[in-house]
């Protein structure tokens, strides 16, 4: 594949991964460098997680309760599932 870089030195393109490449790590390389990527099987999700809407703002170090439901795409509830919620604090400063 031949690609041309822009004035900033970056380029983009796309290609189809051949079906005979095994899953795992593989390398994409050019004469200027290389990068390791992971090839994984695509697995279609079988369920969706629906969260109740957040109705207020929370303070730092405040305990909160999050209610969620896992529903399979066949519209049945997911029974006896294990869930892990991970919160991420995003700081926004006024301009």
NUGUMI-309529 format. One record per residue: x, y, z of N, C-alpha, C, CB in turn; chain. Coordinates in steps of 0.02 Angstrom, whole numbers, plus 50000, padded with zeros to 5 digits. Glycine has a CB too. Layout:
<pts>
PT    n_c1    n_c2    n_c3   ca_c1   ca_c2   ca_c3    c_c1    c_c2    c_c3   cb_c1   cb_c2   cb_c3   c
PT       X       Y       Z       X       Y       Z       X       Y       Z       X       Y       Z   A
...
</pts>
This chain:
<pts>
PT    n_c1    n_c2    n_c3   ca_c1   ca_c2   ca_c3    c_c1    c_c2    c_c3   cb_c1   cb_c2   cb_c3   c
PT   50042   49942   50000   50000   50000   50000   50045   50062   50000   49952   50000   50061   A
PT   50028   50110   49960   50067   50171   49957   50024   50229   49982   50092   50185   49885   A
PT   50050   50267   50030   50015   50324   50059   50059   50385   50055   49995   50310   50132   A
PT   50029   50444   50053   50065   50507   50050   50050   50547   50113   50047   50548   49986   A
PT   50103   50573   50144   50093   50612   50205   50074   50684   50189   50157   50610   50248   A
PT   50042   50717   50238   50024   50787   50230   50082   50831   50254   49959   50803   50269   A
PT   50070   50896   50258   50124   50943   50277   50147   50933   50349   50100   51014   50268   A
PT   50107   50898   50390   50127   50885   50459   50161   50817   50467   50066   50888   50505   A
PT   50165   50779   50414   50199   50715   50417   50154   50656   50434   50254   50717   50466   A
PT   50089   50669   50440   50044   50614   50457   50009   50588   50394   49991   50636   50509   A
PT   49985   50528   50398   49949   50498   50342   49896   50452   50370   49998   50460   50294   A
PT   49849   50433   50329   49798   50385   50350   49779   50342   50291   49736   50421   50380   A
PT   49751   50285   50307   49729   50239   50256   49693   50182   50290   49789   50213   50214   A
PT   49668   50136   50252   49635   50078   50281   49650   50017   50238   49559   50090   50287   A
PT   49643   49960   50269   49654   49897   50235   49614   49843   50269   49729   49879   50232   A
PT   49603   49789   50236   49567   49732   50264   49619   49683   50288   49519   49700   50212   A
PT   49612   49661   50350   49658   49612   50378   49643   49545   50345   49652   49607   50456   A
PT   49693   49514   50316   49681   49449   50284   49655   49397   50334   49746   49423   50251   A
PT   49609   49354   50312   49579   49307   50358   49628   49254   50385   49522   49273   50324   A
PT   49685   49245   50353   49732   49193   50375   49780   49218   50429   49771   49168   50317   A
PT   49776   49282   50449   49819   49308   50503   49789   49285   50569   49825   49386   50500   A
PT   49829   49251   50611   49802   49228   50675   49789   49285   50723   49849   49177   50706   A
PT   49745   49274   50772   49732   49325   50822   49795   49332   50866   49671   49306   50866   A
PT   49801   49389   50896   49860   49403   50937   49895   49466   50912   49908   49344   50938   A
PT   49958   49473   50931   49996   49532   50912   50025   49524   50842   50052   49546   50962   A
PT   50023   49580   50805   50056   49582   50740   50086   49652   50731   50005   49565   50682   A
PT   50129   49660   50683   50165   49722   50674   50147   49753   50607   50242   49710   50678   A
PT   50134   49818   50608   50127   49858   50546   50189   49901   50544   50060   49901   50544   A
PT   50225   49898   50488   50288   49936   50486   50296   49973   50420   50347   49889   50496   A
PT   50334   50028   50424   50354   50066   50365   50430   50073   50369   50319   50137   50363   A
PT   50459   50107   50322   50531   50117   50325   50551   50166   50380   50557   50143   50258   A
PT   50501   50201   50409   50515   50250   50461   50499   50226   50531   50476   50312   50447   A
PT   50467   50170   50538   50450   50144   50605   50398   50090   50601   50426   50201   50649   A
PT   50377   50066   50659   50328   50013   50661   50284   50020   50723   50361   49944   50660   A
PT   50229   49985   50723   50184   49985   50780   50156   49914   50788   50126   50037   50771   A
PT   50148   49893   50851   50119   49828   50865   50045   49838   50878   50154   49794   50927   A
PT   50004   49798   50845   49932   49800   50856   49907   49732   50878   49894   49824   50792   A
PT   49849   49730   50909   49818   49667   50929   49762   49650   50880   49791   49670   51001   A
PT   49763   49589   50855   49710   49564   50812   49665   49520   50856   49739   49524   50749   A
PT   49601   49538   50860   49554   49501   50902   49492   49482   50862   49535   49541   50964   A
PT   49461   49428   50883   49398   49409   50853   49344   49458   50873   49378   49337   50872   A
PT   49301   49475   50826   49244   49518   50843   49191   49475   50874   49217   49556   50780   A
PT   49168   49496   50932   49114   49460   50966   49057   49508   50976   49139   49429   51034   A
PT   49002   49494   50944   48944   49537   50949   48916   49534   51020   48889   49517   50898   A
PT   48903   49591   51051   48875   49590   51119   48806   49557   51119   48871   49661   51148   A
PT   48792   49522   51172   48727   49488   51178   48680   49524   51225   48737   49417   51200   A
PT   48703   49579   51255   48660   49614   51302   48678   49688   51302   48667   49584   51373   A
PT   48634   49728   51331   48645   49800   51339   48636   49817   51413   48596   49842   51294   A
PT   48674   49865   51436   48666   49889   51505   48633   49957   51503   48736   49893   51542   A
PT   48578   49964   51539   48540   50026   51540   48544   50055   51610   48465   50014   51519   A
PT   48567   50117   51615   48573   50151   51679   48514   50199   51689   48640   50190   51684   A
PT   48491   50203   51751   48441   50253   51767   48473   50322   51759   48413   50244   51839   A
PT   48436   50373   51738   48465   50439   51728   48491   50470   51793   48414   50486   51696   A
PT   48545   50508   51787   48573   50544   51844   48531   50606   51856   48649   50563   51833   A
PT   48508   50615   51917   48461   50669   51931   48491   50727   51970   48404   50642   51969   A
PT   48555   50721   51989   48586   50776   52025   48662   50773   52017   48567   50775   52101   A
PT   48696   50825   52037   48769   50827   52036   48794   50799   52102   48796   50899   52023   A
PT   48853   50770   52102   48881   50741   52161   48944   50778   52182   48896   50666   52151   A
PT   48959   50777   52246   49019   50809   52273   49075   50757   52277   49006   50840   52343   A
PT   49137   50780   52278   49195   50736   52284   49189   50698   52351   49261   50777   52281   A
PT   49206   50634   52349   49204   50589   52406   49133   50574   52431   49245   50617   52462   A
PT   49082   50592   52395   49013   50576   52414   48997   50505   52390   48963   50628   52385   A
PT   48966   50465   52432   48943   50399   52412   48882   50406   52368   48928   50355   52474   A
PT   48880   50367   52314   48823   50370   52269   48798   50299   52256   48842   50405   52202   A
PT   48736   50294   52233   48708   50230   52213   48689   50235   52140   48646   50212   52257   A
PT   48710   50186   52101   48695   50183   52030   48651   50122   52018   48760   50180   51986   A
PT   48595   50132   51984   48551   50076   51968   48555   50062   51894   48477   50092   51989   A
PT   48567   49999   51877   48574   49979   51808   48537   49913   51797   48648   49971   51788   A
PT   48519   49901   51735   48488   49838   51716   48523   49811   51655   48412   49846   51703   A
PT   48538   49746   51655   48566   49713   51596   48509   49676   51562   48624   49664   51616   A
PT   48498   49692   51499   48444   49662   51460   48476   49629   51399   48391   49716   51438   A
PT   48460   49565   51388   48486   49531   51329   48451   49557   51267   48478   49454   51335   A
PT   48482   49549   51210   48450   49573   51149   48390   49531   51130   48501   49573   51092   A
PT   48379   49476   51165   48316   49438   51155   48263   49464   51203   48328   49362   51166   A
PT   48275   49521   51236   48230   49558   51279   48216   49523   51346   48165   49571   51243   A
PT   48259   49477   51365   48252   49445   51430   48303   49476   51477   48262   49368   51424   A
PT   48286   49482   51542   48336   49508   51589   48394   49459   51596   48305   49521   51658   A
PT   48454   49485   51607   48512   49443   51619   48511   49425   51693   48579   49479   51598   A
PT   48505   49362   51709   48501   49339   51779   48570   49319   51805   48452   49281   51786   A
PT   48582   49331   51867   48642   49309   51902   48706   49334   51870   48643   49233   51905   A
PT   48704   49393   51841   48764   49423   51812   48804   49460   51864   48745   49469   51755   A
PT   48867   49472   51849   48911   49511   51893   48927   49575   51857   48976   49471   51911   A
PT   48922   49630   51893   48936   49695   51862   48990   49732   51901   48872   49738   51858   A
PT   49032   49766   51865   49083   49809   51894   49073   49878   51866   49156   49782   51881   A
PT   49060   49927   51909   49053   49996   51887   49118   50033   51901   48992   50031   51922   A
PT   49141   50071   51855   49201   50111   51865   49184   50183   51851   49259   50087   51818   A
PT   49194   50225   51901   49181   50296   51893   49245   50332   51874   49153   50326   51958   A
PT   49237   50384   51835   49295   50424   51815   49279   50496   51828   49312   50412   51739   A
PT   49324   50529   51863   49315   50600   51879   49344   50641   51823   49349   50617   51947   A
PT   49304   50685   51796   49326   50730   51743   49323   50801   51770   49282   50722   51678   A
PT   49379   50835   51770   49382   50903   51797   49373   50952   51740   49450   50915   51834   A
PT   49325   50998   51748   49313   51050   51698   49323   51118   51731   49240   51044   51667   A
PT   49367   51157   51703   49379   51223   51729   49342   51274   51687   49455   51239   51731   A
PT   49311   51325   51717   49277   51376   51678   49328   51416   51638   49236   51423   51724   A
PT   49306   51440   51581   49350   51480   51538   49357   51551   51563   49326   51481   51467   A
</pts>
